[in-house]
Amino acid sequence: MANPKEKTPMCLVNELARFNRIQPQYKLLNERGPAHAKMFTVQLTLGEQTWEAEGSSIKKAQHAAASKALNETTLPKPTPRPPKNNVNNNPGSITPTVELNGLAMKRGEPAIYRPLDPKPIPNYRANYNFRGMYNQRYHCPVPKIFYVQLTVGNSEFFGEGKTRQAARHNAAMKALQALQNEPIPEKLPQNGETGKESEEDKDANKSEISVVFEIALKRNIPVTFEVIKESGPPHMKSFVTRVTVGEFTAEGEGNSKKLSKKRAAMAVLQELKKLPPLPVIEKPKLYFKKRPKTILKTGPEYGQGMNPISRLAQIQQAKKEKEPEYVLLSERGMPRRREFVMQVKVGNDITTGTGPNKKIAKRNAAEAMLLQLGYK
């Protein structure tokens, strides 16, 4: 069939039979002809109606009978299903977060998600006067809700959901509805203000604790974090952490040491951002003297005492000419008394050298070439 996704006549007959709650029956009636050109006759029965058809194989005969039945049957046919929309053309196949990332890239404003602490859930059990263990064990579980803050440029959006990802999708949907119809902001030339904004964007991707340490390092101020209070039962601990950055101190509270440290850093950052900007110190440009290129002297005295192979290669490099080409011409003699003949070519000059092995033959060829070129 031309289209592999198109249903075959037998498949359509099966659907017709299911719709009418009957069973299609195929029966081989006849088989004639030679072995290489057989012809088969098949009968199809649908309810009280029968059709016959021929084909070069049983399967083709069945399809022919099925197509004849589809054209001639009086049974009610099922309504065809509407074609499925292409997934690529369906905007629902793209998640809101992916769509928002594309819009944010066009606007030049990164989409930054920040998880928020869940809201305190009221204790509904306090309204009921249960007794004993029933009050402790049997109660209706309250589903946990996640909250996310989304920042796109100067706009903020909040989302909630049963999972962290669902909350991100919810916030992205709100951002898309608000930003889709807004014009894309023009990119301003890079000046001092835009530099500050870019620094703030970079800081937004970092944790508050890292930003505190960076500011303290730039200003050469000591930083200390200290847990000053720990209270509550083992399953509901509460920690208070104090941060000291030079003259500034702040405290943060949370149900873990990490959270209390983060909140303390957030509090002290508000004070550190009020400090005047540091003066810009221009670093002196370092100038390096270029080393003069070593000029190889290729006079007749150059490279005396060197290996002839290396000497010849360096001379050619100094002349900026093609390197020597070595070719093994022949190998003769008994196994224990071999003699190798090696040829070297430099430009239009060709010399040969012999030796008991290839290395010595190559060396003798290079030495002969040096003598021919006028080197001692």
C-alpha positions, 0 to 999 in steps of 0.5 A: 500500500502507498500509505503505511498508515492507511487501514487495510480492507481486512482491518476495516471489515473487522471494525465493521464486524465489531460495530455490528457485533458479528464475526467475519469468517474467511473460507478457502474454496478453491486452489488451482493452477501450477505451483509457480502461478497458483490462484486462490478463491476465498469466501467471506461471510458477514452475517447472512451475506457472502462474497467471493474473490480470487488472488495470487495468494490467500492473503490477497484473495482475503483482501479482495473479498474484504474490499468487495464486501465493504463496497456491497454490504448493507450493514450500518458502518461506524462513523470514521474517527477524526484524524489526530492532530499533529503533535508538532502543530499542537501548541499544547505539546509544548510546556509553558516553561519551555514556551516562556524560556523562548519568549524570555530569550527574545526579550533578553530577560532570563526567567528565574524560578525561586522555590518559596516556603509552603504556607502554614496549614491550619490544624483542623484536628483541634476543632474536634474532641477526639480521644486517645490514639484515634486523634493521633493516628486517624486523621485526613491527610492534607495535600502538600502545596508547592509555591514558586516565585518567577522573575522575568525582567522587572515582573514577578509572578507566583505559581502553585501546584501539587508538585514543584514542576506543576507550580513552575508551569502555573507561574509560567502560564501567568507570565505568558499571559502577561508578556505575550502582548507586550513589546520586546524591550530594545537593548540599551548600549552598555554603560554603567547602569546596564553593568549594574543590572547585569551584575544583579542578574548574575547575583540572582542565579547565585545563592544569598550566602555566596553573594555575601561571601563575594561582597565581603571578599571584594571589600576585604571584610571578615564573614562569620555564621554562627548558630546561636539558638536551637529549640523545639522537639526533635521532630520540629527543631527551630534554629537561629543563625547570626551572620556578622559581616564587618560591622553588620549583623543579622539573624535568620530563623528556620526549621533547619540550619541551612534555611536559617543561614540563608535567611540570615544572609538575605537579611544582611544583604539588604544592609550590604547593598546600601554601601557605596560602590567601590572605586574602579581601579584600572589595572596597569597594562602589562607590556611584554617584549617580543622575543626576537626570532632566532635566525639559524645561520646556515653557513658551511660551519653550521651544525658540526658534530650533530647527527647528520639527519638532524643537521640536514633537517634543521638546515632545510627548516632554516632555509624554509624549504621542503624537508628531506625525503628518504626512500629505501632503495634495496635490501640485499645480502644474507640474513646475518649480513644484510646491506641496506641502500637508502636514498635522500632527496633535497630539492633536485639533489639526490644522494644514497647511503649504505649500511648494515641497518636502515638507520646507519644507511639513512645517516650515511645518505644524509652525510653524503647530501651535506657534503654535496650541498657544501657543508663540512 
